[in-house]
Amino acid sequence: MARKQNDYQVMTITVLIKKYMKTFLYSIFICASFISCKAQEQQKKPNVIFIFSDDQRFNSLSMTGDPIAETPNIDQLAKEGVFFNNAYITSPICGPSRANIFTAQWERKNKIGFTNISKHVISKKTYQDSWQAQLKNAGYSTAFIGKHHTKIGDRKDTPLVENTDFSYYGNGHLGFYPEKKHKQFSNLKNKTQVEGLLEATKAYLTQGDDYKYFYENADPSIKNQLQKRDPNKPFSAWINLNLPHASSIGGMGSHDTDPEYYKTKYDDVKHKMEFPDNYPQDISLPENVYATSDLMKYYVTANKGKLLNEKLKMDRANYAIDLMVGNLRAFLKEIGEADNTIIVFCSDNGLFLGEHGLGGKTILYDESVHVPMIVYSPFFKDKTKGKVIEELVVGQDIPATILEMCGVQTPQSYQGKSMLPLIDGKNDNWREDIFLENLFTDQGYPRQEGVRSKQYKYIRSFSKENDRNKYVPEQTIDTDEQPIYEELFDIIKDPKEQNNLVGNKDYIDVLNAYRERCKILVSELN
């Protein structure tokens, strides 16, 4: 009897052990599944869209003070994201500005100017450090769309084409109707630039057959470089506009098929457009630094009728860009990617519209270097949305910011810094000033170096006669070269940079401090 009881107890214990083991193993399975799901969720990288406009001034938006502009979609992006009130382009001209974004370096370091002057290209090795190449290596599908104004590896941009899933661009200016200048845009149904580049972006992002024609009708020379995004991968699209650049507003609204806003938008309010104080001004620089005769024809601003027409067309182009931002966000929602897509918006440089007697850019006054910059993420907390950041940031900070937001390590070669600490409210040890430069010595422009803090701007200009057709980024390091002209402005008291304080004895200590600071930055950034 005792033996049967023992056998029964053993059997009972065995059953209980099996039962609890089954429960335990099931719990482990559930936990493992949960952990696996969480890991997969964490491994899902955010998508990125970077919109880079061309010659778009800081004050070109309704939110930044344009008296007639309607830019509700860009303004809304800022309200849902972060707006950088002190964002600057350190080489304010097309090619070098873009090279600085590719390399995340100052031109002083990368030495990538316009090829006809500098003879330099972005090397294959340097390109591999670019933010899009880094995302590609991290498992992203990538697209490069629109204007391209620098060279990568060779004349055919081989590293860019081979390392990009959707490579759809034109070298140099695109024009208002890109197909006229570049045959690769002939497969677009939308013949106007902004609308056409949006169409191309949608063709890359879509998974259906709505844009089958785009791929079938692509020029044979580029067919093998146009691949739809892989839906199993996150994507990164860099959209490079060539508007509102003056070279691309010619012909605007001249075709019957052009959207109506290119023909009549703002006609009823153009009398509200603002002109610089005391317009037309004389060029504020001495003739041996920069003269009226140096200006490109489409940058001459002394004729009020011509300038009014130019401003009108630029505002229409900015309106089209704003519509593109709105349409693109709506499309992201349509394809189910809006809640996982970061959007960065910036301009490649500013533009003079009569200020200082100037048109164009390149000269280091704020109209040329100050740009609108927005970083939006669907993952921002409510307290972050709509934040306006006053710290000094530069275009070179964009690549590091994107990579950190995507969880990708920043290459050591970068001189720009991630702006995420600023977005998170941590501005300790952030830069107190920024170095500005112009190394483009064609078209009469003077070589310049400058330092801008929140209060002061120092600019020194060198002899354009000595520099003609030369590219000398290391000149002021290798020699003790002296400038032929200097300027110092108190930005707080004189935001339009009209009162040069060089020669004012009350500012001699400030001037000497900024002279020394400029030398230090030239050395550090090189």
C-alpha positions as CSV (number, residue, x, y, z in Angstrom):
1,M,0.0,0.0,0.0
2,A,2.8,2.4,0.9
3,R,4.5,1.5,-2.3
4,K,1.4,2.4,-4.4
5,Q,1.1,5.7,-2.5
6,N,4.7,6.6,-3.3
7,D,4.2,5.7,-7.0
8,Y,1.1,7.9,-7.0
9,Q,3.0,10.8,-5.5
10,V,5.9,10.4,-8.0
11,M,3.4,10.3,-10.9
12,T,1.6,13.4,-9.5
13,I,4.9,15.3,-9.2
14,T,5.9,14.3,-12.7
15,V,2.7,15.5,-14.1
16,L,3.0,18.8,-12.3
17,I,6.6,19.2,-13.4
18,K,5.6,18.6,-17.0
19,K,2.7,21.0,-16.7
20,Y,4.8,23.8,-15.2
21,M,7.6,23.1,-17.7
22,K,5.1,23.5,-20.5
23,T,3.9,26.7,-19.0
24,F,7.4,27.9,-18.4
25,L,8.5,27.1,-22.0
26,Y,5.4,28.7,-23.4
27,S,6.2,31.9,-21.3
28,I,9.8,31.8,-22.7
29,F,8.4,31.5,-26.2
30,I,6.1,34.4,-25.7
31,C,8.9,36.5,-24.2
32,A,11.2,35.6,-27.0
33,S,8.6,36.4,-29.6
34,F,7.9,39.8,-27.9
35,I,11.6,40.6,-27.7
36,S,12.0,39.5,-31.4
37,C,9.1,41.8,-32.4
38,K,10.5,44.7,-30.4
39,A,13.9,44.1,-32.0
40,Q,12.4,44.1,-35.5
41,E,10.5,47.3,-34.6
42,Q,13.7,48.9,-33.4
43,Q,15.6,47.8,-36.5
44,K,13.1,49.6,-38.7
45,K,15.0,52.7,-39.8
46,P,13.2,55.9,-40.6
47,N,13.0,57.1,-44.2
48,V,14.6,60.4,-45.2
49,I,13.6,63.0,-47.8
50,F,16.0,66.0,-48.2
51,I,14.7,68.9,-50.2
52,F,17.4,71.3,-51.4
53,S,16.2,74.4,-53.1
54,D,18.4,76.8,-55.1
55,D,19.0,80.5,-54.3
56,Q,16.0,80.6,-51.9
57,R,16.4,83.5,-49.5
58,F,15.8,83.2,-45.8
59,N,13.0,85.7,-46.0
60,S,11.3,84.1,-48.9
61,L,8.6,82.4,-46.8
62,S,5.4,83.8,-45.3
63,M,6.7,82.7,-41.9
64,T,10.0,84.6,-42.4
65,G,8.6,87.9,-43.6
66,D,7.9,87.9,-47.3
67,P,5.0,90.4,-47.7
68,I,3.2,88.4,-50.4
69,A,4.4,84.8,-50.2
70,E,2.0,82.0,-49.6
71,T,4.0,79.1,-48.2
72,P,1.5,77.2,-46.0
73,N,3.0,73.8,-46.5
74,I,6.6,74.8,-45.6
75,D,5.3,76.8,-42.7
76,Q,3.4,73.8,-41.5
77,L,6.4,71.6,-41.8
78,A,8.2,74.1,-39.5
79,K,5.3,74.1,-37.0
80,E,5.4,70.3,-36.8
81,G,9.2,70.2,-36.9
82,V,12.1,72.5,-35.9
83,F,13.1,75.7,-37.6
84,F,16.7,77.0,-37.4
85,N,16.6,80.7,-37.3
86,N,20.4,81.1,-37.7
87,A,21.2,78.6,-40.5
88,Y,24.0,79.5,-42.9
89,I,25.7,78.3,-46.0
90,T,29.5,78.7,-45.7
91,S,30.3,78.7,-49.4
92,P,27.3,80.5,-50.9
93,I,27.3,79.4,-54.5
94,C,25.8,76.3,-56.2
95,G,28.6,73.8,-56.8
96,P,30.7,74.4,-53.7
97,S,27.6,74.5,-51.5
98,R,26.5,71.1,-52.8
99,A,30.1,69.7,-52.4
100,N,30.0,70.8,-48.8
101,I,26.8,68.7,-48.3
102,F,28.3,65.7,-49.9
103,T,31.4,65.9,-47.8
104,A,30.1,67.5,-44.6
105,Q,33.2,69.7,-44.8
106,W,34.1,73.3,-45.4
107,E,35.4,74.0,-48.9
108,R,38.7,75.0,-47.2
109,K,39.0,71.3,-46.4
110,N,37.4,69.4,-49.3
111,K,38.8,71.8,-52.0
112,I,35.9,71.1,-54.3
113,G,35.1,74.2,-56.2
114,F,33.7,74.5,-59.7
115,T,35.6,72.0,-61.8
116,N,36.6,74.5,-64.5
117,I,38.5,76.5,-61.8
118,S,39.5,74.1,-59.1
119,K,40.0,71.0,-61.3
120,H,39.0,69.0,-58.3
121,V,36.3,66.3,-58.0
122,I,34.9,64.4,-55.1
123,S,36.9,61.2,-55.0
124,K,35.4,57.7,-54.8
125,K,36.8,57.4,-51.3
126,T,35.3,60.7,-50.1
127,Y,32.0,59.9,-51.7
128,Q,31.8,56.7,-49.6
129,D,31.7,58.9,-46.5
130,S,28.8,60.9,-47.9
131,W,25.5,60.7,-46.0
132,Q,23.6,58.9,-48.7
133,A,26.4,56.4,-49.4
134,Q,26.5,55.7,-45.6
135,L,22.7,55.1,-45.6
136,K,23.1,52.8,-48.7
137,N,25.7,50.8,-46.7
138,A,23.2,50.7,-43.8
139,G,20.6,49.0,-45.9
140,Y,18.7,51.9,-47.4
141,S,17.3,52.3,-50.9
142,T,18.6,55.7,-52.2
143,A,17.6,58.2,-54.8
144,F,19.4,61.3,-56.1
145,I,17.0,63.5,-58.1
146,G,17.3,66.9,-59.9
147,K,20.2,69.3,-60.2
148,H,23.8,68.1,-59.8
149,H,26.5,70.7,-59.8
150,T,29.7,69.0,-58.8
151,K,31.7,66.0,-60.1
152,I,32.1,62.7,-58.3
153,G,34.9,60.4,-59.2
154,D,35.0,61.2,-63.0
155,R,33.1,63.0,-65.7
156,K,30.3,60.4,-65.6
157,D,29.9,60.6,-61.8
158,T,30.4,56.8,-61.7
159,P,30.5,56.4,-57.9
160,L,27.2,58.3,-57.5
161,V,25.5,56.4,-60.3
162,E,26.7,52.9,-59.2
163,N,25.9,53.5,-55.6
164,T,22.4,55.0,-56.0
165,D,19.3,52.9,-56.8
166,F,17.4,55.8,-58.5
167,S,19.9,58.2,-60.1
168,Y,17.9,60.8,-62.1
169,Y,19.6,64.1,-62.5
170,G,21.0,66.8,-64.9
171,N,24.5,68.3,-64.6
172,G,24.4,72.1,-64.2
173,H,21.3,74.2,-64.5
174,L,18.0,72.5,-65.3
175,G,16.0,75.4,-66.7
176,F,12.3,75.9,-66.2
177,Y,11.6,73.1,-68.7
178,P,14.4,70.6,-67.9
179,E,13.8,68.5,-71.1
180,K,15.2,71.4,-73.2
181,K,18.6,71.1,-71.5
182,H,18.7,67.4,-70.5
183,K,17.3,64.6,-72.6
184,Q,17.1,62.3,-69.6
185,F,14.0,64.3,-68.4
186,S,12.1,63.6,-71.7
187,N,10.0,60.8,-70.0
188,L,8.3,63.2,-67.7
189,K,4.6,64.1,-68.3
190,N,5.1,67.3,-66.3
191,K,7.4,69.6,-68.4
192,T,7.9,72.2,-65.7
193,Q,10.8,71.7,-63.3
194,V,9.2,71.5,-59.8
195,E,6.3,69.4,-60.9
196,G,8.5,67.1,-63.0
197,L,10.9,66.4,-60.1
198,L,7.9,65.6,-57.9
199,E,6.7,63.2,-60.6
200,A,10.1,61.5,-60.6
201,T,10.1,61.2,-56.9
202,K,6.7,59.6,-56.9
203,A,7.9,57.2,-59.6
204,Y,10.7,56.1,-57.3
205,L,8.5,55.8,-54.2
206,T,5.4,54.1,-55.7
207,Q,4.9,50.3,-55.7
208,G,2.1,50.2,-58.2
209,D,2.0,50.6,-62.0
210,D,0.9,54.2,-62.1
211,Y,4.4,55.3,-63.2
212,K,5.2,52.3,-65.4
213,Y,5.5,54.8,-68.4
214,F,8.2,56.6,-66.6
215,Y,10.5,53.6,-66.6
216,E,9.5,52.4,-70.0
217,N,10.0,55.8,-71.7
218,A,13.3,56.5,-69.9
219,D,16.2,57.5,-72.1
220,P,18.3,54.4,-72.9
221,S,21.4,56.1,-71.4
222,I,19.9,56.1,-67.9
223,K,17.4,53.2,-67.9
224,N,19.8,51.0,-66.0
225,Q,20.1,53.5,-63.2
226,L,16.4,53.8,-62.4
227,Q,15.2,51.3,-59.9
228,K,12.0,51.6,-57.7
229,R,12.6,51.6,-54.0
230,D,12.7,48.2,-52.4
231,P,9.6,48.1,-50.1
232,N,11.5,45.9,-47.7
233,K,14.1,48.7,-47.1
234,P,13.9,52.2,-45.7
235,F,14.5,54.9,-48.3
236,S,16.5,58.1,-48.7
237,A,15.7,60.6,-51.4
238,W,17.7,63.7,-52.1
239,I,15.6,66.1,-54.2
240,N,17.7,68.9,-55.7
241,L,15.7,71.8,-57.2
242,N,17.1,74.5,-59.5
243,L,14.5,77.1,-58.5
244,P,14.0,79.9,-57.7
245,H,17.4,80.4,-59.3
246,A,17.4,83.2,-61.9
247,S,18.7,80.8,-64.6
248,S,15.6,78.7,-64.3
249,I,12.8,81.3,-64.2
250,G,13.2,82.2,-67.9
251,G,10.2,81.1,-69.9
252,M,8.0,80.6,-66.8
253,G,4.4,80.5,-67.7
254,S,5.0,80.7,-71.5
255,H,3.4,77.3,-72.3
256,D,-0.3,76.8,-72.4
257,T,0.2,73.6,-70.3
258,D,2.0,75.5,-67.5
259,P,0.0,75.7,-64.2
260,E,-1.9,78.9,-63.9
261,Y,0.1,80.1,-60.8
262,Y,3.2,80.4,-63.1
263,K,1.3,83.0,-65.2
264,T,-0.8,85.2,-62.9
265,K,0.0,84.3,-59.2
266,Y,0.5,87.5,-57.1
267,D,-0.3,89.9,-59.9
268,D,-3.0,91.5,-57.7
269,V,-0.5,92.1,-54.8
270,K,2.8,92.7,-56.5
271,H,2.6,96.4,-55.5
272,K,3.3,95.1,-51.9
273,M,6.7,93.8,-52.9
274,E,9.5,95.3,-50.9
275,F,12.7,96.8,-52.3
276,P,15.9,97.6,-50.4
277,D,16.1,100.9,-48.5
278,N,17.2,103.8,-50.8
279,Y,16.9,101.5,-53.9
280,P,18.7,101.5,-56.2
281,Q,21.9,101.4,-54.1
282,D,25.4,101.7,-55.3
283,I,27.6,98.6,-54.8
284,S,28.8,98.9,-51.3
285,L,32.3,97.5,-52.1
286,P,35.2,99.4,-53.6
287,E,35.6,98.8,-57.4
288,N,38.8,96.9,-57.0
289,V,37.0,94.4,-54.8
290,Y,33.8,94.1,-56.8
291,A,32.2,96.3,-59.5
292,T,28.9,96.7,-61.4
293,S,30.7,95.5,-64.5
294,D,31.4,92.2,-62.8
295,L,27.8,91.3,-62.4
296,M,26.3,88.5,-64.5
297,K,23.5,90.0,-66.7
298,Y,20.7,88.1,-65.1
299,Y,21.9,89.4,-61.7
300,V,21.8,93.1,-62.5
301,T,19.3,94.7,-60.1
302,A,19.4,98.4,-60.8
303,N,16.3,98.4,-63.1
304,K,13.2,98.4,-60.9
305,G,10.9,97.0,-63.6
306,K,13.3,94.1,-64.2
307,L,13.8,93.4,-60.5
308,L,10.1,93.5,-59.9
309,N,9.5,90.9,-62.6
310,E,12.4,88.8,-61.2
311,K,11.0,88.9,-57.7
312,L,7.5,88.0,-59.0
313,K,8.8,84.9,-60.8
314,M,10.8,83.8,-57.8
315,D,7.8,84.1,-55.5
316,R,5.8,82.0,-58.0
317,A,8.6,79.4,-58.0
318,N,8.6,79.4,-54.2
319,Y,4.9,78.9,-54.3
320,A,5.4,75.9,-56.6
321,I,8.0,74.5,-54.2
322,D,5.6,74.9,-51.3
323,L,2.9,73.0,-53.3
324,M,5.5,70.3,-53.9
325,V,6.2,69.9,-50.2
326,G,2.4,69.6,-49.5
327,N,1.8,67.1,-52.3
328,L,4.8,65.1,-51.3
329,R,3.6,64.8,-47.7
330,A,0.1,63.8,-48.9
331,F,1.7,61.1,-51.2
332,L,3.7,59.8,-48.2
333,K,0.5,59.4,-46.3
334,E,-1.2,57.7,-49.3
335,I,1.6,55.1,-49.5
336,G,1.7,54.6,-45.8
337,E,5.1,56.1,-45.2
338,A,4.3,59.4,-43.6
339,D,4.6,58.2,-40.0
340,N,8.2,56.9,-40.7
341,T,9.7,59.7,-42.9
342,I,12.0,62.4,-41.8
343,I,12.0,65.5,-44.0
344,V,14.8,68.1,-44.1
345,F,14.3,71.4,-46.0
346,C,17.1,73.9,-46.9
347,S,18.4,76.2,-49.6
348,D,21.9,75.9,-51.1
349,N,22.4,79.7,-50.5
350,G,20.6,83.0,-50.3
351,L,20.4,85.8,-52.9
352,F,20.9,89.5,-53.3
353,L,17.9,91.4,-54.8
354,G,19.4,94.9,-54.8
355,E,20.8,94.9,-51.3
356,H,24.3,96.5,-51.2
357,G,23.7,97.3,-54.9
358,L,24.1,93.6,-55.7
359,G,22.4,90.7,-57.4
360,G,23.5,87.1,-57.3
361,K,25.2,85.6,-54.2
362,T,28.8,84.6,-53.2
363,I,29.6,87.9,-51.4
364,L,29.4,87.1,-47.7
365,Y,26.7,89.4,-46.5
366,D,23.7,87.7,-44.8
367,E,21.4,88.0,-47.8
368,S,23.8,85.5,-49.5
369,V,24.6,83.2,-46.7
370,H,21.5,83.1,-44.5
371,V,19.0,80.3,-45.5
372,P,15.8,78.7,-44.3
373,M,16.3,75.3,-42.7
374,I,13.8,72.9,-41.2
375,V,14.2,69.5,-39.7
376,Y,10.9,67.5,-39.3
377,S,10.5,64.0,-37.8
378,P,7.2,62.2,-37.1
379,F,9.0,60.9,-33.9
380,F,9.4,64.4,-32.4
381,K,7.7,64.8,-29.1
382,D,5.0,67.5,-28.7
383,K,7.4,69.8,-26.7
384,T,9.8,69.7,-29.7
385,K,7.3,70.5,-32.4
386,G,7.4,74.1,-33.5
387,K,10.6,74.8,-31.8
388,V,12.7,77.7,-33.1
389,I,16.5,77.3,-32.5
390,E,18.7,80.3,-32.4
391,E,22.1,78.6,-32.3
392,L,24.4,79.0,-35.3
393,V,24.2,76.0,-37.7
394,V,25.5,75.4,-41.2
395,G,24.7,73.2,-44.2
396,Q,27.5,70.8,-43.2
397,D,25.5,69.9,-40.1
398,I,22.8,68.3,-42.2
399,P,24.6,65.1,-43.0
400,A,25.6,64.3,-39.4
401,T,22.0,65.1,-38.3
402,I,20.4,62.8,-40.8
403,L,22.8,59.9,-40.0
404,E,22.3,60.2,-36.2
405,M,18.5,60.3,-36.7
406,C,18.8,57.1,-38.7
407,G,21.1,55.4,-36.1
408,V,24.1,55.4,-38.5
409,Q,27.5,56.3,-37.2
410,T,29.0,59.6,-38.4
411,P,32.3,59.3,-40.4
412,Q,35.3,60.9,-38.7
413,S,35.9,63.0,-41.8
414,Y,32.9,65.2,-41.1
415,Q,33.4,68.7,-39.9
416,G,29.7,69.4,-39.5
417,K,28.0,68.3,-36.3
418,S,24.7,66.7,-35.6
419,M,22.0,69.2,-34.6
420,L,20.1,66.7,-32.5
421,P,21.5,68.0,-29.3
422,L,20.1,71.4,-30.1
423,I,16.8,69.8,-31.0
424,D,16.8,68.1,-27.6
425,G,17.5,71.3,-25.9
426,K,21.2,70.6,-25.1
427,N,23.3,73.5,-26.5
428,D,26.3,73.1,-24.2
429,N,29.6,73.4,-26.1
430,W,27.9,74.4,-29.3
431,R,29.9,76.7,-31.7
432,E,29.9,80.4,-30.9
433,D,30.8,81.5,-34.4
434,I,31.0,80.2,-38.0
435,F,33.6,80.5,-40.7
436,L,32.4,81.8,-44.1
437,E,34.4,81.7,-47.4
438,N,34.2,82.4,-51.1
439,L,36.9,80.7,-53.2
440,F,35.1,81.2,-56.5
441,T,37.2,83.7,-58.4
442,D,35.5,83.7,-61.8
443,Q,32.9,86.2,-62.9
444,G,34.6,89.0,-61.1
445,Y,34.0,87.7,-57.6
446,P,36.6,88.4,-54.9
447,R,38.1,85.7,-52.8
448,Q,36.7,86.3,-49.3
449,E,37.0,84.9,-45.7
450,G,34.6,85.8,-42.9
451,V,33.6,85.0,-39.3
452,R,30.0,85.5,-38.1
453,S,28.8,85.3,-34.5
454,K,25.4,86.2,-33.2
455,Q,26.6,89.8,-32.7
456,Y,29.4,90.5,-35.2
457,K,30.3,89.8,-38.8
458,Y,33.9,90.2,-40.1
459,I,34.8,89.9,-43.8
460,R,38.1,90.3,-45.5
461,S,38.5,90.4,-49.3
462,F,41.6,89.7,-51.4
463,S,42.8,91.0,-54.7
464,K,40.6,89.7,-57.6
465,E,43.3,90.7,-60.0
466,N,45.8,88.4,-58.4
467,D,43.2,85.6,-58.1
468,R,41.7,85.5,-61.6
469,N,41.3,81.9,-62.8
470,K,43.1,80.5,-59.8
471,Y,41.9,78.3,-57.0
472,V,43.8,78.9,-53.8
473,P,42.1,77.5,-50.7
474,E,45.4,77.3,-48.9
475,Q,46.7,80.7,-49.8
476,T,46.1,82.4,-46.4
477,I,47.7,79.4,-44.6
478,D,50.8,79.1,-46.7
479,T,51.5,82.9,-46.8
480,D,50.8,85.8,-44.6
481,E,48.7,87.3,-47.3
482,Q,47.0,90.6,-46.4
483,P,43.5,91.5,-47.5
484,I,42.9,94.5,-49.7
485,Y,39.6,95.4,-47.9
486,E,38.0,94.6,-44.5
487,E,34.5,94.9,-43.1
488,L,33.1,94.6,-39.6
489,F,29.4,94.9,-38.7
490,D,27.5,94.9,-35.5
491,I,24.7,92.6,-36.6
492,I,22.5,93.4,-33.6
493,K,22.6,97.1,-34.1
494,D,23.0,96.9,-37.9
495,P,21.3,93.8,-39.2
496,K,21.4,95.0,-42.8
497,E,25.2,95.4,-42.7
498,Q,25.3,99.0,-43.9
499,N,27.7,100.5,-41.4
500,N,31.3,99.2,-41.8
501,L,33.0,99.6,-38.4
502,V,36.6,99.2,-39.7
503,G,38.3,102.5,-38.9
504,N,36.0,103.2,-35.9
505,K,38.4,103.4,-32.9
506,D,35.7,102.2,-30.5
507,Y,35.8,98.8,-32.2
508,I,39.5,98.3,-32.7
509,D,39.7,95.6,-30.1
510,V,36.7,93.8,-31.6
511,L,38.3,94.1,-35.1
512,N,41.6,92.6,-33.9
513,A,39.9,89.8,-32.1
514,Y,38.0,88.8,-35.2
515,R,41.1,89.1,-37.4
516,E,42.8,86.6,-35.1
517,R,39.7,84.4,-34.9
518,C,39.6,84.3,-38.7
519,K,43.2,83.1,-38.9
520,I,42.5,80.4,-36.3
521,L,39.5,79.1,-38.1
522,V,41.3,79.1,-41.5
523,S,44.0,76.9,-39.9
524,E,41.6,74.6,-38.0
525,L,39.2,73.9,-40.9
526,N,42.0,73.2,-43.3
